[in-house]
């Protein structure tokens, strides 16, 4: 599991670099990963980035919040106004 998580972190960092963005040098930014397992035994990773200085969460790729059946699906969300649209 540790190898997969490290691979996931590398993939996200590579994606950020390809877009001329980085989380390095951002002391108040955390990458949050969650490994989940499907019924067939395969696993996948969900993620988000939390920028504490701006007090927001975001994704490195487009994410349609309409895909969420409820804002409560995002861990740590305590109020629907916490979820918004950010333009980099």
QUITALIN-V375010 format. One record per residue. PSI is psi in degrees with one decimal (NA if undefined). Layout:
BEGIN
<<PSI> <PSI>>
END
This chain:
BEGIN
<<-40.4> <-41.5> <-41.8> <-41.9> <-44.0> <-38.7> <-41.4> <-42.9> <-45.3> <-41.2> <-41.4> <-43.7> <-40.1> <-42.5> <-43.7> <-45.3> <-39.8> <-24.8> <15.9> <38.7> <160.0> <154.7> <-7.6> <143.0> <7.7> <84.0> <-18.0> <27.5> <128.8> <142.1> <124.6> <124.2> <145.9> <119.1> <128.7> <155.5> <134.4> <167.1> <-28.7> <1.4> <-15.0> <159.8> <163.5> <166.1> <133.3> <151.1> <164.0> <162.2> <139.7> <119.9> <104.8> <-29.6> <-32.1> <-5.6> <52.5> <160.1> <153.2> <169.1> <152.4> <-15.6> <170.1> <139.8> <118.1> <110.0> <-15.4> <-18.9> <-18.7> <130.2> <-20.3> <144.7> <-20.1> <-10.1> <-15.4> <117.1> <138.8> <-11.3> <128.8> <-7.5> <138.3> <-20.0> <-11.8> <-21.2> <120.7> <-175.4> <130.2> <137.4> <119.9> <NA>>
END
